[in-house]
Amino acid sequence: MLMRIITINKIQINTGFGMFVCVCNAVTDSQIIEELDNGASSLRDISRRLEVGRNCGQCCKTAKQVIKQYHAENKMLDGLGYAAI
């Protein structure tokens, strides 16, 4: 598994170990990143695939941050001419 470091609220998180984003459905940031790697592109896509935000909704902000960071990293890598792994 590829380990990525993302920053959420000025805290760096190593996503290779899986921080829980949605406690209600036991969804980790690693699972969200895996779905993004497999074609998901938005919170709506992630919610459909992993049920994120379908119960209490407290995870939506953090899930959006994971998605935003993922897209920012891939955009940066694309700009450098590297393929996202």
ZADREN-793767 format. One record per residue (C-alpha): residue number from 1; chain; x, y negated, z. Coordinates in Angstrom, 1 decimal, always signed. Layout:
- seq|mol|east|north|up
- NUM|A|X|Y|Z .
...
// end
This chain:
- seq|mol|east|north|up
- 1|A|+0.0|+0.0|+0.0 .
- 2|A|+1.3|-3.5|-0.9 .
- 3|A|+1.7|-5.7|+2.1 .
- 4|A|+0.7|-9.3|+1.6 .
- 5|A|+1.0|-12.2|+4.0 .
- 6|A|-1.9|-14.6|+4.0 .
- 7|A|-2.4|-17.8|+6.0 .
- 8|A|-5.7|-18.4|+7.7 .
- 9|A|-6.1|-21.5|+9.9 .
- 10|A|-2.3|-22.0|+9.9 .
- 11|A|-1.8|-18.4|+11.2 .
- 12|A|+0.1|-16.0|+8.9 .
- 13|A|-1.3|-12.5|+8.8 .
- 14|A|+0.3|-9.4|+7.3 .
- 15|A|-2.5|-7.9|+5.5 .
- 16|A|-0.9|-4.5|+5.1 .
- 17|A|-2.1|-3.5|+8.5 .
- 18|A|-5.7|-4.6|+8.1 .
- 19|A|-7.2|-7.3|+10.2 .
- 20|A|-10.9|-6.9|+10.8 .
- 21|A|-12.8|-9.6|+8.9 .
- 22|A|-16.3|-8.1|+9.3 .
- 23|A|-16.8|-6.4|+12.7 .
- 24|A|-20.4|-5.4|+12.0 .
- 25|A|-19.4|-3.3|+9.0 .
- 26|A|-15.8|-2.6|+10.0 .
- 27|A|-14.3|-4.3|+6.9 .
- 28|A|-10.7|-5.4|+6.9 .
- 29|A|-8.8|-8.0|+4.9 .
- 30|A|-7.0|-5.1|+3.2 .
- 31|A|-10.3|-3.7|+1.9 .
- 32|A|-11.3|-7.1|+0.6 .
- 33|A|-8.0|-7.5|-1.2 .
- 34|A|-8.4|-4.0|-2.7 .
- 35|A|-11.8|-5.0|-4.1 .
- 36|A|-10.4|-8.2|-5.4 .
- 37|A|-7.6|-6.2|-7.1 .
- 38|A|-10.4|-4.0|-8.6 .
- 39|A|-12.3|-6.9|-10.2 .
- 40|A|-14.3|-8.6|-7.5 .
- 41|A|-13.9|-12.4|-7.6 .
- 42|A|-16.2|-14.0|-5.1 .
- 43|A|-17.8|-13.5|-1.7 .
- 44|A|-21.0|-12.4|-3.5 .
- 45|A|-19.0|-9.6|-5.2 .
- 46|A|-17.3|-8.6|-1.9 .
- 47|A|-20.7|-8.6|-0.1 .
- 48|A|-22.2|-6.3|-2.7 .
- 49|A|-19.3|-3.9|-2.5 .
- 50|A|-18.5|-3.9|+1.2 .
- 51|A|-21.6|-5.4|+2.9 .
- 52|A|-19.6|-8.3|+4.2 .
- 53|A|-21.8|-11.0|+5.7 .
- 54|A|-25.0|-8.9|+5.5 .
- 55|A|-25.6|-8.8|+9.3 .
- 56|A|-24.6|-11.7|+11.6 .
- 57|A|-22.7|-13.7|+8.9 .
- 58|A|-19.9|-14.7|+11.3 .
- 59|A|-17.3|-13.2|+8.9 .
- 60|A|-18.2|-15.2|+5.8 .
- 61|A|-15.8|-18.1|+6.5 .
- 62|A|-12.9|-15.8|+7.1 .
- 63|A|-13.8|-13.6|+4.1 .
- 64|A|-13.9|-16.8|+1.9 .
- 65|A|-10.5|-17.7|+3.2 .
- 66|A|-9.0|-14.3|+2.3 .
- 67|A|-10.5|-14.6|-1.2 .
- 68|A|-9.3|-18.2|-1.6 .
- 69|A|-5.8|-17.2|-0.5 .
- 70|A|-5.8|-14.2|-2.9 .
- 71|A|-6.7|-16.4|-5.9 .
- 72|A|-4.1|-19.0|-4.9 .
- 73|A|-1.4|-16.4|-4.7 .
- 74|A|-2.4|-14.8|-8.0 .
- 75|A|-2.5|-18.2|-9.7 .
- 76|A|+0.9|-19.0|-8.4 .
- 77|A|+2.3|-15.7|-9.6 .
- 78|A|+0.6|-16.2|-13.0 .
- 79|A|+2.3|-19.6|-13.3 .
- 80|A|+5.7|-18.0|-12.6 .
- 81|A|+5.1|-15.3|-15.2 .
- 82|A|+4.8|-12.4|-12.8 .
- 83|A|+2.1|-9.8|-12.8 .
- 84|A|+0.1|-9.4|-9.6 .
- 85|A|+0.8|-6.1|-8.0 .
// end
